[in-house]
């Protein structure tokens, strides 16, 4: 069932992480980059792109919480194709 795919490893025992690309408006300086040490950070003006591999939902939401707490403007979050969590719904652009 679809509900089982959307839940964490406690349901299926399989790795549910995926590769994600997170875009933030503007250039993020070195001080902010330390807050995202587990991610690859690329400045691609006018945005900063964060790339995370094998992120589960808890890790993704933790990153999104940090972005908000730092006052950064979130532009887009997308699941990249071919990640470990290829099944189930991904996150799209904020409305």
C-alpha positions as CSV (number, residue, x, y, z in Angstrom):
1,X,0.0,0.0,0.0
2,X,1.1,3.6,-0.6
3,X,1.0,4.5,3.1
4,X,3.7,2.0,3.8
5,X,6.0,3.5,1.2
6,X,5.6,6.9,2.7
7,X,6.6,5.9,6.2
8,X,10.1,5.5,7.5
9,X,12.2,2.3,7.9
10,X,10.0,1.0,10.7
11,X,7.5,0.0,8.0
12,X,9.5,-1.7,5.3
13,X,13.0,-2.0,6.8
14,X,14.4,-0.7,3.5
15,X,16.4,2.5,3.3
16,X,14.0,5.3,2.5
17,X,16.6,8.1,1.9
18,X,16.9,10.0,-1.3
19,X,19.1,12.5,-3.0
20,X,17.8,16.1,-2.8
21,X,18.6,19.4,-4.2
22,X,17.7,22.5,-2.1
23,X,17.8,26.0,-3.6
24,X,18.2,29.0,-1.4
25,X,17.9,32.6,-2.6
26,X,21.1,34.6,-2.6
27,X,24.7,33.6,-1.8
28,X,25.3,31.8,1.5
29,X,28.5,32.8,3.2
30,X,31.1,30.6,4.9
31,X,29.4,31.1,8.3
32,X,26.2,29.7,7.0
33,X,27.9,26.9,5.2
34,X,29.0,25.4,8.5
35,X,25.4,24.9,9.4
36,X,25.1,22.6,6.4
37,X,28.3,20.6,6.8
38,X,26.6,17.3,5.8
39,X,25.6,18.8,2.4
40,X,27.5,19.9,-0.7
41,X,27.1,23.6,-1.0
42,X,27.5,25.3,-4.4
43,X,27.0,29.0,-5.1
44,X,25.2,29.4,-8.4
45,X,24.2,33.1,-8.6
46,X,21.6,34.2,-7.8
47,X,21.1,31.1,-5.7
48,X,22.9,28.7,-3.4
49,X,22.4,25.1,-4.1
50,X,22.6,22.5,-1.3
51,X,22.9,18.8,-2.4
52,X,22.2,16.0,0.1
53,X,22.7,12.3,-0.7
54,X,20.8,9.6,1.1
55,X,18.6,11.9,3.2
56,X,15.6,10.5,5.0
57,X,12.6,12.6,5.8
58,X,13.8,13.4,9.3
59,X,17.1,14.7,7.9
60,X,15.4,16.7,5.2
61,X,13.0,18.4,7.7
62,X,15.9,19.1,10.0
63,X,17.7,20.9,7.1
64,X,14.5,22.8,6.2
65,X,14.2,23.9,9.9
66,X,17.8,25.2,9.9
67,X,17.1,27.2,6.7
68,X,14.1,28.8,8.3
69,X,15.9,29.4,11.6
70,X,18.7,31.2,9.8
71,X,16.2,33.4,8.0
72,X,17.2,32.1,4.5
73,X,14.6,32.2,1.7
74,X,13.8,28.7,0.4
75,X,13.3,28.7,-3.4
76,X,12.9,25.0,-4.2
77,X,13.3,21.5,-2.9
78,X,13.4,18.5,-5.2
79,X,14.2,14.9,-5.1
80,X,16.7,13.9,-7.7
81,X,16.1,10.9,-9.9
82,X,18.0,7.8,-9.2
83,X,18.3,8.2,-5.4
84,X,17.8,5.4,-2.9
85,X,14.2,6.6,-2.3
86,X,13.0,6.4,-5.8
87,X,9.5,5.2,-4.9
88,X,6.9,7.3,-3.2
89,X,6.1,10.9,-3.6
90,X,8.8,13.5,-3.6
91,X,8.7,17.1,-2.5
92,X,8.2,19.8,-5.1
93,X,8.6,23.5,-5.3
94,X,6.9,25.5,-2.5
95,X,3.6,27.0,-3.6
